[in-house]
Amino acid sequence: METMYLVYVLYSSKYDKIYIGCTSDLQQRIISHNHEKNKGWTKSYQPWEVIHSEKFDTKQEALKREKELKSSRGRAYIRKSLLH
């Protein structure tokens, strides 16, 4: 079985924060972002919910898309198209 890569967008409605990431196991990543022992940036803005994800065949493609979504234009797209 080939590994699929996903670019995902998380949203914290409590804090109106967006997080964009890349993974090959989305379910596990969501658990870790929302886990009480999470020590990363996302800990401060829990709980997170997935509002968008896109699948890619290669990690390179996924990382390119992640970078696009993290740009100011990408974040504007997320706020305009995915949150309203």
N, CA, C and O atoms as a Maestro MAE file, in Angstrom:
{
 s_m_m2io_version
 :::
 2.0.0
}

f_m_ct {
 s_m_title
 :::
 protein
 m_atom[336] {
  # First column is atom index #
  i_m_mmod_type
  r_m_x_coord
  r_m_y_coord
  r_m_z_coord
  i_m_residue_number
  s_m_chain_name
  s_m_pdb_residue_name
  s_m_pdb_atom_name
  i_m_atomic_number
  :::
  1 25 0.846 -1.191 0.000 1 A "MET " " N  " 7
  2 3 0.000 0.000 0.000 1 A "MET " " CA " 6
  3 2 0.886 1.248 0.000 1 A "MET " " C  " 6
  4 15 1.798 1.380 0.816 1 A "MET " " O  " 8
  5 25 0.601 2.146 -0.920 2 A "GLU " " N  " 7
  6 3 1.386 3.377 -1.022 2 A "GLU " " CA " 6
  7 2 0.926 4.406 -0.004 2 A "GLU " " C  " 6
  8 15 -0.257 4.489 0.328 2 A "GLU " " O  " 8
  9 25 1.866 5.175 0.477 3 A "THR " " N  " 7
  10 3 1.554 6.230 1.442 3 A "THR " " CA " 6
  11 2 0.953 7.430 0.715 3 A "THR " " C  " 6
  12 15 1.480 7.899 -0.294 3 A "THR " " O  " 8
  13 25 -0.150 7.905 1.251 4 A "MET " " N  " 7
  14 3 -0.760 9.140 0.762 4 A "MET " " CA " 6
  15 2 -0.392 10.246 1.747 4 A "MET " " C  " 6
  16 15 -0.254 10.008 2.946 4 A "MET " " O  " 8
  17 25 -0.239 11.430 1.232 5 A "TYR " " N  " 7
  18 3 0.070 12.575 2.084 5 A "TYR " " CA " 6
  19 2 -1.096 13.538 2.040 5 A "TYR " " C  " 6
  20 15 -1.714 13.741 0.995 5 A "TYR " " O  " 8
  21 25 -1.388 14.124 3.172 6 A "LEU " " N  " 7
  22 3 -2.498 15.058 3.263 6 A "LEU " " CA " 6
  23 2 -2.021 16.397 3.791 6 A "LEU " " C  " 6
  24 15 -1.203 16.475 4.707 6 A "LEU " " O  " 8
  25 25 -2.553 17.443 3.190 7 A "VAL " " N  " 7
  26 3 -2.395 18.783 3.731 7 A "VAL " " CA " 6
  27 2 -3.724 19.057 4.418 7 A "VAL " " C  " 6
  28 15 -4.791 18.840 3.843 7 A "VAL " " O  " 8
  29 25 -3.646 19.533 5.643 8 A "TYR " " N  " 7
  30 3 -4.875 19.737 6.396 8 A "TYR " " CA " 6
  31 2 -4.917 21.134 6.994 8 A "TYR " " C  " 6
  32 15 -3.891 21.768 7.243 8 A "TYR " " O  " 8
  33 25 -6.142 21.585 7.213 9 A "VAL " " N  " 7
  34 3 -6.360 22.886 7.834 9 A "VAL " " CA " 6
  35 2 -7.191 22.644 9.088 9 A "VAL " " C  " 6
  36 15 -8.282 22.075 9.034 9 A "VAL " " O  " 8
  37 25 -6.647 23.091 10.216 10 A "LEU " " N  " 7
  38 3 -7.363 23.006 11.481 10 A "LEU " " CA " 6
  39 2 -7.858 24.398 11.846 10 A "LEU " " C  " 6
  40 15 -7.255 25.410 11.490 10 A "LEU " " O  " 8
  41 25 -8.972 24.418 12.566 11 A "TYR " " N  " 7
  42 3 -9.515 25.692 13.006 11 A "TYR " " CA " 6
  43 2 -9.897 25.596 14.480 11 A "TYR " " C  " 6
  44 15 -10.520 24.628 14.915 11 A "TYR " " O  " 8
  45 25 -9.513 26.614 15.232 12 A "SER " " N  " 7
  46 3 -9.911 26.742 16.624 12 A "SER " " CA " 6
  47 2 -10.952 27.853 16.690 12 A "SER " " C  " 6
  48 15 -10.605 29.034 16.656 12 A "SER " " O  " 8
  49 25 -12.217 27.482 16.783 13 A "SER " " N  " 7
  50 3 -13.272 28.496 16.819 13 A "SER " " CA " 6
  51 2 -13.217 29.299 18.116 13 A "SER " " C  " 6
  52 15 -13.612 30.465 18.140 13 A "SER " " O  " 8
  53 25 -12.738 28.693 19.175 14 A "LYS " " N  " 7
  54 3 -12.632 29.385 20.466 14 A "LYS " " CA " 6
  55 2 -11.682 30.579 20.387 14 A "LYS " " C  " 6
  56 15 -11.909 31.603 21.031 14 A "LYS " " O  " 8
  57 25 -10.614 30.441 19.595 15 A "TYR " " N  " 7
  58 3 -9.600 31.495 19.490 15 A "TYR " " CA " 6
  59 2 -9.497 32.109 18.094 15 A "TYR " " C  " 6
  60 15 -8.679 33.001 17.871 15 A "TYR " " O  " 8
  61 25 -10.320 31.638 17.154 16 A "ASP " " N  " 7
  62 3 -10.289 32.088 15.760 16 A "ASP " " CA " 6
  63 2 -8.886 31.955 15.164 16 A "ASP " " C  " 6
  64 15 -8.371 32.883 14.541 16 A "ASP " " O  " 8
  65 25 -8.282 30.785 15.368 17 A "LYS " " N  " 7
  66 3 -6.934 30.504 14.861 17 A "LYS " " CA " 6
  67 2 -6.999 29.411 13.802 17 A "LYS " " C  " 6
  68 15 -7.849 28.522 13.847 17 A "LYS " " O  " 8
  69 25 -6.073 29.502 12.844 18 A "ILE " " N  " 7
  70 3 -5.941 28.513 11.768 18 A "ILE " " CA " 6
  71 2 -4.572 27.865 11.898 18 A "ILE " " C  " 6
  72 15 -3.583 28.535 12.195 18 A "ILE " " O  " 8
  73 25 -4.521 26.547 11.671 19 A "TYR " " N  " 7
  74 3 -3.247 25.828 11.630 19 A "TYR " " CA " 6
  75 2 -3.235 24.996 10.357 19 A "TYR " " C  " 6
  76 15 -4.221 24.333 10.036 19 A "TYR " " O  " 8
  77 25 -2.133 25.027 9.640 20 A "ILE " " N  " 7
  78 3 -1.992 24.282 8.390 20 A "ILE " " CA " 6
  79 2 -0.826 23.321 8.548 20 A "ILE " " C  " 6
  80 15 0.256 23.716 8.983 20 A "ILE " " O  " 8
  81 25 -1.042 22.071 8.198 21 A "GLY " " N  " 7
  82 3 0.013 21.076 8.342 21 A "GLY " " CA " 6
  83 2 -0.042 20.012 7.260 21 A "GLY " " C  " 6
  84 15 -0.911 20.031 6.388 21 A "GLY " " O  " 8
  85 25 0.904 19.084 7.335 22 A "CYS " " N  " 7
  86 3 1.029 17.995 6.366 22 A "CYS " " CA " 6
  87 2 1.291 16.709 7.135 22 A "CYS " " C  " 6
  88 15 2.066 16.706 8.091 22 A "CYS " " O  " 8
  89 25 0.653 15.615 6.726 23 A "THR " " N  " 7
  90 3 0.813 14.344 7.423 23 A "THR " " CA " 6
  91 2 0.454 13.180 6.510 23 A "THR " " C  " 6
  92 15 -0.156 13.364 5.457 23 A "THR " " O  " 8
  93 25 0.838 11.991 6.925 24 A "SER " " N  " 7
  94 3 0.383 10.791 6.230 24 A "SER " " CA " 6
  95 2 -0.663 10.058 7.079 24 A "SER " " C  " 6
  96 15 -1.205 9.042 6.646 24 A "SER " " O  " 8
  97 25 -0.948 10.566 8.283 25 A "ASP " " N  " 7
  98 3 -1.948 9.966 9.176 25 A "ASP " " CA " 6
  99 2 -2.747 11.080 9.856 25 A "ASP " " C  " 6
  100 15 -2.427 11.506 10.966 25 A "ASP " " O  " 8
  101 25 -3.780 11.536 9.173 26 A "LEU " " N  " 7
  102 3 -4.553 12.682 9.661 26 A "LEU " " CA " 6
  103 2 -5.218 12.401 11.002 26 A "LEU " " C  " 6
  104 15 -5.201 13.251 11.892 26 A "LEU " " O  " 8
  105 25 -5.793 11.239 11.150 27 A "GLN " " N  " 7
  106 3 -6.491 10.909 12.394 27 A "GLN " " CA " 6
  107 2 -5.544 11.011 13.593 27 A "GLN " " C  " 6
  108 15 -5.916 11.561 14.629 27 A "GLN " " O  " 8
  109 25 -4.339 10.491 13.458 28 A "GLN " " N  " 7
  110 3 -3.369 10.540 14.549 28 A "GLN " " CA " 6
  111 2 -2.894 11.979 14.813 28 A "GLN " " C  " 6
  112 15 -2.670 12.363 15.961 28 A "GLN " " O  " 8
  113 25 -2.745 12.759 13.752 29 A "ARG " " N  " 7
  114 3 -2.302 14.151 13.924 29 A "ARG " " CA " 6
  115 2 -3.337 14.972 14.694 29 A "ARG " " C  " 6
  116 15 -2.974 15.790 15.539 29 A "ARG " " O  " 8
  117 25 -4.618 14.760 14.408 30 A "ILE " " N  " 7
  118 3 -5.665 15.500 15.108 30 A "ILE " " CA " 6
  119 2 -5.643 15.134 16.591 30 A "ILE " " C  " 6
  120 15 -5.762 16.000 17.457 30 A "ILE " " O  " 8
  121 25 -5.491 13.861 16.864 31 A "ILE " " N  " 7
  122 3 -5.408 13.418 18.262 31 A "ILE " " CA " 6
  123 2 -4.242 14.099 18.957 31 A "ILE " " C  " 6
  124 15 -4.388 14.579 20.081 31 A "ILE " " O  " 8
  125 25 -3.081 14.148 18.302 32 A "SER " " N  " 7
  126 3 -1.911 14.753 18.946 32 A "SER " " CA " 6
  127 2 -2.068 16.272 19.101 32 A "SER " " C  " 6
  128 15 -1.621 16.827 20.105 32 A "SER " " O  " 8
  129 25 -2.686 16.950 18.141 33 A "HIS " " N  " 7
  130 3 -2.905 18.396 18.272 33 A "HIS " " CA " 6
  131 2 -3.833 18.715 19.442 33 A "HIS " " C  " 6
  132 15 -3.663 19.735 20.111 33 A "HIS " " O  " 8
  133 25 -4.806 17.853 19.688 34 A "ASN " " N  " 7
  134 3 -5.784 18.099 20.751 34 A "ASN " " CA " 6
  135 2 -5.429 17.432 22.075 34 A "ASN " " C  " 6
  136 15 -6.159 17.583 23.055 34 A "ASN " " O  " 8
  137 25 -4.327 16.701 22.117 35 A "HIS " " N  " 7
  138 3 -3.944 15.970 23.332 35 A "HIS " " CA " 6
  139 2 -3.498 16.927 24.426 35 A "HIS " " C  " 6
  140 15 -2.843 17.933 24.155 35 A "HIS " " O  " 8
  141 25 -3.857 16.607 25.660 36 A "GLU " " N  " 7
  142 3 -3.507 17.469 26.798 36 A "GLU " " CA " 6
  143 2 -2.005 17.601 27.020 36 A "GLU " " C  " 6
  144 15 -1.555 18.586 27.606 36 A "GLU " " O  " 8
  145 25 -1.221 16.625 26.562 37 A "LYS " " N  " 7
  146 3 0.234 16.679 26.745 37 A "LYS " " CA " 6
  147 2 0.970 17.264 25.539 37 A "LYS " " C  " 6
  148 15 2.200 17.245 25.490 37 A "LYS " " O  " 8
  149 25 0.230 17.774 24.584 38 A "ASN " " N  " 7
  150 3 0.823 18.452 23.429 38 A "ASN " " CA " 6
  151 2 1.630 19.644 23.946 38 A "ASN " " C  " 6
  152 15 1.120 20.464 24.709 38 A "ASN " " O  " 8
  153 25 2.884 19.733 23.527 39 A "LYS " " N  " 7
  154 3 3.729 20.837 23.984 39 A "LYS " " CA " 6
  155 2 3.968 21.895 22.893 39 A "LYS " " C  " 6
  156 15 4.690 22.866 23.119 39 A "LYS " " O  " 8
  157 25 3.375 21.708 21.738 40 A "GLY " " N  " 7
  158 3 3.614 22.611 20.620 40 A "GLY " " CA " 6
  159 2 2.736 23.858 20.636 40 A "GLY " " C  " 6
  160 15 1.983 24.095 21.581 40 A "GLY " " O  " 8
  161 25 2.849 24.649 19.569 41 A "TRP " " N  " 7
  162 3 2.097 25.892 19.409 41 A "TRP " " CA " 6
  163 2 0.595 25.654 19.506 41 A "TRP " " C  " 6
  164 15 -0.132 26.479 20.060 41 A "TRP " " O  " 8
  165 25 0.127 24.525 18.968 42 A "THR " " N  " 7
  166 3 -1.318 24.285 18.916 42 A "THR " " CA " 6
  167 2 -1.932 24.034 20.288 42 A "THR " " C  " 6
  168 15 -3.151 24.131 20.433 42 A "THR " " O  " 8
  169 25 -1.135 23.719 21.286 43 A "LYS " " N  " 7
  170 3 -1.671 23.457 22.628 43 A "LYS " " CA " 6
  171 2 -2.474 24.641 23.168 43 A "LYS " " C  " 6
  172 15 -3.520 24.455 23.791 43 A "LYS " " O  " 8
  173 25 -1.989 25.842 22.931 44 A "SER " " N  " 7
  174 3 -2.624 27.044 23.487 44 A "SER " " CA " 6
  175 2 -3.990 27.353 22.894 44 A "SER " " C  " 6
  176 15 -4.736 28.159 23.451 44 A "SER " " O  " 8
  177 25 -4.328 26.727 21.777 45 A "TYR " " N  " 7
  178 3 -5.560 27.086 21.073 45 A "TYR " " CA " 6
  179 2 -6.525 25.911 20.922 45 A "TYR " " C  " 6
  180 15 -7.400 25.939 20.056 45 A "TYR " " O  " 8
  181 25 -6.376 24.898 21.742 46 A "GLN " " N  " 7
  182 3 -7.280 23.747 21.688 46 A "GLN " " CA " 6
  183 2 -8.690 24.157 22.096 46 A "GLN " " C  " 6
  184 15 -8.833 25.102 22.871 46 A "GLN " " O  " 8
  185 25 -9.728 23.498 21.617 47 A "PRO " " N  " 7
  186 3 -9.713 22.340 20.723 47 A "PRO " " CA " 6
  187 2 -9.650 22.739 19.249 47 A "PRO " " C  " 6
  188 15 -10.054 23.837 18.864 47 A "PRO " " O  " 8
  189 25 -9.134 21.822 18.442 48 A "TRP " " N  " 7
  190 3 -9.001 22.009 16.999 48 A "TRP " " CA " 6
  191 2 -9.986 21.103 16.271 48 A "TRP " " C  " 6
  192 15 -10.296 20.003 16.727 48 A "TRP " " O  " 8
  193 25 -10.467 21.585 15.137 49 A "GLU " " N  " 7
  194 3 -11.292 20.747 14.266 49 A "GLU " " CA " 6
  195 2 -10.755 20.858 12.842 49 A "GLU " " C  " 6
  196 15 -10.261 21.908 12.429 49 A "GLU " " O  " 8
  197 25 -10.861 19.762 12.105 50 A "VAL " " N  " 7
  198 3 -10.428 19.757 10.707 50 A "VAL " " CA " 6
  199 2 -11.506 20.446 9.879 50 A "VAL " " C  " 6
  200 15 -12.677 20.070 9.927 50 A "VAL " " O  " 8
  201 25 -11.096 21.463 9.117 51 A "ILE " " N  " 7
  202 3 -12.075 22.130 8.258 51 A "ILE " " CA " 6
  203 2 -11.795 21.875 6.781 51 A "ILE " " C  " 6
  204 15 -12.612 22.199 5.918 51 A "ILE " " O  " 8
  205 25 -10.611 21.282 6.495 52 A "HIS " " N  " 7
  206 3 -10.257 21.031 5.095 52 A "HIS " " CA " 6
  207 2 -9.073 20.079 5.033 52 A "HIS " " C  " 6
  208 15 -8.192 20.118 5.891 52 A "HIS " " O  " 8
  209 25 -9.053 19.222 4.013 53 A "SER " " N  " 7
  210 3 -7.876 18.393 3.748 53 A "SER " " CA " 6
  211 2 -7.809 18.085 2.259 53 A "SER " " C  " 6
  212 15 -8.829 18.024 1.573 53 A "SER " " O  " 8
  213 25 -6.592 17.893 1.776 54 A "GLU " " N  " 7
  214 3 -6.343 17.563 0.371 54 A "GLU " " CA " 6
  215 2 -5.324 16.431 0.319 54 A "GLU " " C  " 6
  216 15 -4.345 16.437 1.066 54 A "GLU " " O  " 8
  217 25 -5.555 15.457 -0.565 55 A "LYS " " N  " 7
  218 3 -4.663 14.302 -0.694 55 A "LYS " " CA " 6
  219 2 -3.662 14.485 -1.831 55 A "LYS " " C  " 6
  220 15 -3.973 15.064 -2.871 55 A "LYS " " O  " 8
  221 25 -2.448 13.974 -1.603 56 A "PHE " " N  " 7
  222 3 -1.386 14.028 -2.607 56 A "PHE " " CA " 6
  223 2 -0.649 12.706 -2.656 56 A "PHE " " C  " 6
  224 15 -0.558 11.998 -1.653 56 A "PHE " " O  " 8
  225 25 -0.122 12.373 -3.828 57 A "ASP " " N  " 7
  226 3 0.618 11.125 -4.017 57 A "ASP " " CA " 6
  227 2 2.032 11.189 -3.465 57 A "ASP " " C  " 6
  228 15 2.589 10.172 -3.052 57 A "ASP " " O  " 8
  229 25 2.615 12.386 -3.458 58 A "THR " " N  " 7
  230 3 3.992 12.510 -2.983 58 A "THR " " CA " 6
  231 2 4.094 13.561 -1.879 58 A "THR " " C  " 6
  232 15 3.308 14.506 -1.813 58 A "THR " " O  " 8
  233 25 5.082 13.361 -1.026 59 A "LYS " " N  " 7
  234 3 5.322 14.320 0.050 59 A "LYS " " CA " 6
  235 2 5.708 15.680 -0.528 59 A "LYS " " C  " 6
  236 15 5.335 16.720 0.015 59 A "LYS " " O  " 8
  237 25 6.453 15.667 -1.627 60 A "GLN " " N  " 7
  238 3 6.887 16.909 -2.270 60 A "GLN " " CA " 6
  239 2 5.682 17.744 -2.706 60 A "GLN " " C  " 6
  240 15 5.652 18.954 -2.485 60 A "GLN " " O  " 8
  241 25 4.685 17.094 -3.329 61 A "GLU " " N  " 7
  242 3 3.468 17.811 -3.752 61 A "GLU " " CA " 6
  243 2 2.722 18.379 -2.543 61 A "GLU " " C  " 6
  244 15 2.246 19.514 -2.568 61 A "GLU " " O  " 8
  245 25 2.630 17.576 -1.493 62 A "ALA " " N  " 7
  246 3 1.918 18.008 -0.292 62 A "ALA " " CA " 6
  247 2 2.610 19.203 0.357 62 A "ALA " " C  " 6
  248 15 1.950 20.157 0.770 62 A "ALA " " O  " 8
  249 25 3.929 19.153 0.446 63 A "LEU " " N  " 7
  250 3 4.668 20.258 1.060 63 A "LEU " " CA " 6
  251 2 4.543 21.540 0.243 63 A "LEU " " C  " 6
  252 15 4.509 22.637 0.801 63 A "LEU " " O  " 8
  253 25 4.474 21.398 -1.076 64 A "LYS " " N  " 7
  254 3 4.291 22.571 -1.937 64 A "LYS " " CA " 6
  255 2 2.933 23.213 -1.670 64 A "LYS " " C  " 6
  256 15 2.826 24.434 -1.561 64 A "LYS " " O  " 8
  257 25 1.901 22.383 -1.565 65 A "ARG " " N  " 7
  258 3 0.550 22.899 -1.297 65 A "ARG " " CA " 6
  259 2 0.452 23.496 0.109 65 A "ARG " " C  " 6
  260 15 -0.208 24.515 0.313 65 A "ARG " " O  " 8
  261 25 1.109 22.861 1.067 66 A "GLU " " N  " 7
  262 3 1.123 23.398 2.429 66 A "GLU " " CA " 6
  263 2 1.715 24.809 2.430 66 A "GLU " " C  " 6
  264 15 1.187 25.713 3.078 66 A "GLU " " O  " 8
  265 25 2.804 24.984 1.705 67 A "LYS " " N  " 7
  266 3 3.455 26.292 1.618 67 A "LYS " " CA " 6
  267 2 2.521 27.320 0.980 67 A "LYS " " C  " 6
  268 15 2.467 28.468 1.419 67 A "LYS " " O  " 8
  269 25 1.781 26.903 -0.064 68 A "GLU " " N  " 7
  270 3 0.827 27.806 -0.714 68 A "GLU " " CA " 6
  271 2 -0.258 28.256 0.264 68 A "GLU " " C  " 6
  272 15 -0.599 29.437 0.326 68 A "GLU " " O  " 8
  273 25 -0.795 27.304 1.026 69 A "LEU " " N  " 7
  274 3 -1.864 27.643 1.967 69 A "LEU " " CA " 6
  275 2 -1.362 28.508 3.115 69 A "LEU " " C  " 6
  276 15 -2.132 29.278 3.689 69 A "LEU " " O  " 8
  277 25 -0.085 28.393 3.455 70 A "LYS " " N  " 7
  278 3 0.485 29.192 4.538 70 A "LYS " " CA " 6
  279 2 0.811 30.624 4.107 70 A "LYS " " C  " 6
  280 15 1.113 31.467 4.952 70 A "LYS " " O  " 8
  281 25 0.754 30.906 2.817 71 A "SER " " N  " 7
  282 3 1.009 32.257 2.330 71 A "SER " " CA " 6
  283 2 -0.170 33.158 2.703 71 A "SER " " C  " 6
  284 15 -1.229 32.670 3.097 71 A "SER " " O  " 8
  285 25 0.015 34.451 2.580 72 A "SER " " N  " 7
  286 3 -1.080 35.374 2.901 72 A "SER " " CA " 6
  287 2 -2.278 35.144 1.976 72 A "SER " " C  " 6
  288 15 -3.425 35.238 2.410 72 A "SER " " O  " 8
  289 25 -2.015 34.846 0.719 73 A "ARG " " N  " 7
  290 3 -3.105 34.561 -0.225 73 A "ARG " " CA " 6
  291 2 -3.839 33.270 0.163 73 A "ARG " " C  " 6
  292 15 -5.065 33.192 0.091 73 A "ARG " " O  " 8
  293 25 -3.069 32.272 0.571 74 A "GLY " " N  " 7
  294 3 -3.661 31.004 0.992 74 A "GLY " " CA " 6
  295 2 -4.512 31.160 2.239 74 A "GLY " " C  " 6
  296 15 -5.601 30.592 2.329 74 A "GLY " " O  " 8
  297 25 -4.020 31.924 3.195 75 A "ARG " " N  " 7
  298 3 -4.782 32.151 4.428 75 A "ARG " " CA " 6
  299 2 -6.054 32.958 4.140 75 A "ARG " " C  " 6
  300 15 -7.093 32.717 4.756 75 A "ARG " " O  " 8
  301 25 -5.975 33.903 3.216 76 A "ALA " " N  " 7
  302 3 -7.164 34.673 2.819 76 A "ALA " " CA " 6
  303 2 -8.195 33.746 2.183 76 A "ALA " " C  " 6
  304 15 -9.390 33.871 2.451 76 A "ALA " " O  " 8
  305 25 -7.739 32.811 1.339 77 A "TYR " " N  " 7
  306 3 -8.626 31.822 0.712 77 A "TYR " " CA " 6
  307 2 -9.327 30.981 1.794 77 A "TYR " " C  " 6
  308 15 -10.533 30.746 1.726 77 A "TYR " " O  " 8
  309 25 -8.553 30.537 2.784 78 A "ILE " " N  " 7
  310 3 -9.118 29.715 3.863 78 A "ILE " " CA " 6
  311 2 -10.203 30.497 4.603 78 A "ILE " " C  " 6
  312 15 -11.298 29.982 4.827 78 A "ILE " " O  " 8
  313 25 -9.903 31.727 4.978 79 A "ARG " " N  " 7
  314 3 -10.874 32.525 5.732 79 A "ARG " " CA " 6
  315 2 -12.127 32.816 4.895 79 A "ARG " " C  " 6
  316 15 -13.242 32.773 5.415 79 A "ARG " " O  " 8
  317 25 -11.947 33.107 3.624 80 A "LYS " " N  " 7
  318 3 -13.080 33.467 2.765 80 A "LYS " " CA " 6
  319 2 -13.906 32.232 2.352 80 A "LYS " " C  " 6
  320 15 -15.136 32.257 2.400 80 A "LYS " " O  " 8
  321 25 -13.226 31.171 1.952 81 A "SER " " N  " 7
  322 3 -13.922 30.030 1.356 81 A "SER " " CA " 6
  323 2 -14.267 28.902 2.321 81 A "SER " " C  " 6
  324 15 -15.245 28.186 2.106 81 A "SER " " O  " 8
  325 25 -13.486 28.736 3.371 82 A "LEU " " N  " 7
  326 3 -13.694 27.579 4.240 82 A "LEU " " CA " 6
  327 2 -14.348 27.909 5.581 82 A "LEU " " C  " 6
  328 15 -14.882 27.023 6.248 82 A "LEU " " O  " 8
  329 25 -14.308 29.169 5.970 83 A "LEU " " N  " 7
  330 3 -14.862 29.513 7.282 83 A "LEU " " CA " 6
  331 2 -16.207 30.206 7.223 83 A "LEU " " C  " 6
  332 15 -16.828 30.423 8.263 83 A "LEU " " O  " 8
  333 25 -16.677 30.561 6.028 84 A "HIS " " N  " 7
  334 3 -17.957 31.285 5.976 84 A "HIS " " CA " 6
  335 2 -18.932 30.641 5.036 84 A "HIS " " C  " 6
  336 15 -20.052 31.127 4.880 84 A "HIS " " O  " 8
  :::
 }
 m_bond[335] {
  # First column is bond index #
  i_m_from
  i_m_to
  i_m_order
  :::
  1 1 2 1
  2 2 3 1
  3 3 4 2
  4 3 5 1
  5 5 6 1
  6 6 7 1
  7 7 8 2
  8 7 9 1
  9 9 10 1
  10 10 11 1
  11 11 12 2
  12 11 13 1
  13 13 14 1
  14 14 15 1
  15 15 16 2
  16 15 17 1
  17 17 18 1
  18 18 19 1
  19 19 20 2
  20 19 21 1
  21 21 22 1
  22 22 23 1
  23 23 24 2
  24 23 25 1
  25 25 26 1
  26 26 27 1
  27 27 28 2
  28 27 29 1
  29 29 30 1
  30 30 31 1
  31 31 32 2
  32 31 33 1
  33 33 34 1
  34 34 35 1
  35 35 36 2
  36 35 37 1
  37 37 38 1
  38 38 39 1
  39 39 40 2
  40 39 41 1
  41 41 42 1
  42 42 43 1
  43 43 44 2
  44 43 45 1
  45 45 46 1
  46 46 47 1
  47 47 48 2
  48 47 49 1
  49 49 50 1
  50 50 51 1
  51 51 52 2
  52 51 53 1
  53 53 54 1
  54 54 55 1
  55 55 56 2
  56 55 57 1
  57 57 58 1
  58 58 59 1
  59 59 60 2
  60 59 61 1
  61 61 62 1
  62 62 63 1
  63 63 64 2
  64 63 65 1
  65 65 66 1
  66 66 67 1
  67 67 68 2
  68 67 69 1
  69 69 70 1
  70 70 71 1
  71 71 72 2
  72 71 73 1
  73 73 74 1
  74 74 75 1
  75 75 76 2
  76 75 77 1
  77 77 78 1
  78 78 79 1
  79 79 80 2
  80 79 81 1
  81 81 82 1
  82 82 83 1
  83 83 84 2
  84 83 85 1
  85 85 86 1
  86 86 87 1
  87 87 88 2
  88 87 89 1
  89 89 90 1
  90 90 91 1
  91 91 92 2
  92 91 93 1
  93 93 94 1
  94 94 95 1
  95 95 96 2
  96 95 97 1
  97 97 98 1
  98 98 99 1
  99 99 100 2
  100 99 101 1
  101 101 102 1
  102 102 103 1
  103 103 104 2
  104 103 105 1
  105 105 106 1
  106 106 107 1
  107 107 108 2
  108 107 109 1
  109 109 110 1
  110 110 111 1
  111 111 112 2
  112 111 113 1
  113 113 114 1
  114 114 115 1
  115 115 116 2
  116 115 117 1
  117 117 118 1
  118 118 119 1
  119 119 120 2
  120 119 121 1
  121 121 122 1
  122 122 123 1
  123 123 124 2
  124 123 125 1
  125 125 126 1
  126 126 127 1
  127 127 128 2
  128 127 129 1
  129 129 130 1
  130 130 131 1
  131 131 132 2
  132 131 133 1
  133 133 134 1
  134 134 135 1
  135 135 136 2
  136 135 137 1
  137 137 138 1
  138 138 139 1
  139 139 140 2
  140 139 141 1
  141 141 142 1
  142 142 143 1
  143 143 144 2
  144 143 145 1
  145 145 146 1
  146 146 147 1
  147 147 148 2
  148 147 149 1
  149 149 150 1
  150 150 151 1
  151 151 152 2
  152 151 153 1
  153 153 154 1
  154 154 155 1
  155 155 156 2
  156 155 157 1
  157 157 158 1
  158 158 159 1
  159 159 160 2
  160 159 161 1
  161 161 162 1
  162 162 163 1
  163 163 164 2
  164 163 165 1
  165 165 166 1
  166 166 167 1
  167 167 168 2
  168 167 169 1
  169 169 170 1
  170 170 171 1
  171 171 172 2
  172 171 173 1
  173 173 174 1
  174 174 175 1
  175 175 176 2
  176 175 177 1
  177 177 178 1
  178 178 179 1
  179 179 180 2
  180 179 181 1
  181 181 182 1
  182 182 183 1
  183 183 184 2
  184 183 185 1
  185 185 186 1
  186 186 187 1
  187 187 188 2
  188 187 189 1
  189 189 190 1
  190 190 191 1
  191 191 192 2
  192 191 193 1
  193 193 194 1
  194 194 195 1
  195 195 196 2
  196 195 197 1
  197 197 198 1
  198 198 199 1
  199 199 200 2
  200 199 201 1
  201 201 202 1
  202 202 203 1
  203 203 204 2
  204 203 205 1
  205 205 206 1
  206 206 207 1
  207 207 208 2
  208 207 209 1
  209 209 210 1
  210 210 211 1
  211 211 212 2
  212 211 213 1
  213 213 214 1
  214 214 215 1
  215 215 216 2
  216 215 217 1
  217 217 218 1
  218 218 219 1
  219 219 220 2
  220 219 221 1
  221 221 222 1
  222 222 223 1
  223 223 224 2
  224 223 225 1
  225 225 226 1
  226 226 227 1
  227 227 228 2
  228 227 229 1
  229 229 230 1
  230 230 231 1
  231 231 232 2
  232 231 233 1
  233 233 234 1
  234 234 235 1
  235 235 236 2
  236 235 237 1
  237 237 238 1
  238 238 239 1
  239 239 240 2
  240 239 241 1
  241 241 242 1
  242 242 243 1
  243 243 244 2
  244 243 245 1
  245 245 246 1
  246 246 247 1
  247 247 248 2
  248 247 249 1
  249 249 250 1
  250 250 251 1
  251 251 252 2
  252 251 253 1
  253 253 254 1
  254 254 255 1
  255 255 256 2
  256 255 257 1
  257 257 258 1
  258 258 259 1
  259 259 260 2
  260 259 261 1
  261 261 262 1
  262 262 263 1
  263 263 264 2
  264 263 265 1
  265 265 266 1
  266 266 267 1
  267 267 268 2
  268 267 269 1
  269 269 270 1
  270 270 271 1
  271 271 272 2
  272 271 273 1
  273 273 274 1
  274 274 275 1
  275 275 276 2
  276 275 277 1
  277 277 278 1
  278 278 279 1
  279 279 280 2
  280 279 281 1
  281 281 282 1
  282 282 283 1
  283 283 284 2
  284 283 285 1
  285 285 286 1
  286 286 287 1
  287 287 288 2
  288 287 289 1
  289 289 290 1
  290 290 291 1
  291 291 292 2
  292 291 293 1
  293 293 294 1
  294 294 295 1
  295 295 296 2
  296 295 297 1
  297 297 298 1
  298 298 299 1
  299 299 300 2
  300 299 301 1
  301 301 302 1
  302 302 303 1
  303 303 304 2
  304 303 305 1
  305 305 306 1
  306 306 307 1
  307 307 308 2
  308 307 309 1
  309 309 310 1
  310 310 311 1
  311 311 312 2
  312 311 313 1
  313 313 314 1
  314 314 315 1
  315 315 316 2
  316 315 317 1
  317 317 318 1
  318 318 319 1
  319 319 320 2
  320 319 321 1
  321 321 322 1
  322 322 323 1
  323 323 324 2
  324 323 325 1
  325 325 326 1
  326 326 327 1
  327 327 328 2
  328 327 329 1
  329 329 330 1
  330 330 331 1
  331 331 332 2
  332 331 333 1
  333 333 334 1
  334 334 335 1
  335 335 336 2
  :::
 }
}
